[in-house]
Amino acid sequence: MRFITLAAASLASVSLVSPAFSQSPTPQAAGSGATQAQFAITVLEPGAEPRREFRYDLEAGQTEAMVMRMAVDQSIAADGVMGREMTLPTMVMELDLETTELATGEGEKPEGTIEATFEFVSLSASDREGSPEGSAEMITEALGGYTTVSGGLTLEPTGRLTQLRIDANPETPPAVQQSLMQTVAALRNVFTPFPDEAVGVGAQWRIDMVIPFPSFTMAQRIEYTLEEIDGDVVTLSMEVSQGAPGEQTIEDTRGEWESEVAEISGGGEGSVVIDLKRLAPVESDLTISSRVVVNSTQGDRTAQTVVQSATRVATTGEKK
C-alpha cells in the first residue's frame, strides 16, 4: 500500500502541472457532459510572411502511440517545519489513440472537428537519482493491474480541446482510480491550440484560462512563439505562468477546519513539435515549478501548509 500511495502522489502531480496545453478542467467520468475551462486566446504578434492558418488535418481510423514521462520533486512544509521531501521515480505512461470521426460541418460541430478515443496500455516507473531504492520496481508492480483506463475526446480543428471523457475500470481501488483519472487529465496538456487567424514564423499568441481542480481553481497563462515551420510540422516554444484567480476556500468534508488558498504561483518553459497530420505531438518537453500555500483555522488554532513541486513532463508520439 505504501508504494501505491507513492505512485498516487506522483500521478496526482500531473494535474498540478497543467502546462502548456491545458484547456479543460478535470475530466468527467463516462455519462457526464462536456467540460471546458474558461479560455481566451490573444495574438500578440502575427509573425513574418508568408502566414497561414494552422489546422489539424487527420484521417478517420488513423491510430497512434504516445509515451508520457513525468519526473516530480515535491516538498511539503507545515507551519514552517519541513515535513516531507520526495524525489519520485519517473512515471512512464503509454497510450494508444485513434481518430474515430471527423465532423462534416453539417451539424453543430465545425467542419474538421476531431472525435478520438484513447486507452492507457502501460503504466510503470523507472528509478532516477534521489528516488527511494527499489521504489520504481515496486510501484510498477503495485499499479500493473490498475491501468485499464480509456475514454474519448473532442478537438476543434485549431487544436482546442472541448471535451474529455473517461471510462474507468470499476474494479480499480478508489484511491488509485482517482489518481489515474488525474493522470488522464494530463491529456489536456497534449494538444496545442492555434489562433483562428493566419500566423507566420515569429508569431506569438497568449492563452489565458481558469482551470478548476478538485480543491482549488488556478489561473494560467501560456505564451507561445512559433519558431519554425516545415510543411505540416511546426515547432513552438512556450512560457507558462500560474496564479490564483481570487480568494478561495477549501471544503473540509469532516467539518473540522476552515481553509483558504493563500497563494498559488508557478512558472516554467518548454517546447513542442507538432505534425498537423497527427493527433499526438511528435515530441514535447516542459519543466514547471509550482507553489501552493493553504491557511487553515479551527477555533483558536491556525496552521499553514506549503506544497512546492518541480515537475518535468516529456512526451513522444508516432503513427502506428
Secondary structure, 3 states (H helix, E strand, C coil): CHHHHHHHHHHHHHCCCCCCCCCCCCCEECCCCCCCCEEEEEEEECCCCCCECCCCCCCCCCEEEEEEEEEEEEEEEECCEEEEEEECCEEEEEEEEEEEEECCCCCCCCCCCEEEEEEEEEEEEECCCCCCCCHHHHHHHHHCCCCCEEEEEEECCCCCEEEEEEEECCCCCHHHHHHHHHHHHHHHHHCCCCCCCCECCCCEEEEEEEEECCCCEEEEEEEEEEEEEECCEEEEEEEEEEECCCCEEECCCCCCCEEEEEEEEEEEEEEEEEECCCCCCCEEEEEEEEEEEEEEEECCEEEEEEEEEEEEEEEEEEEC
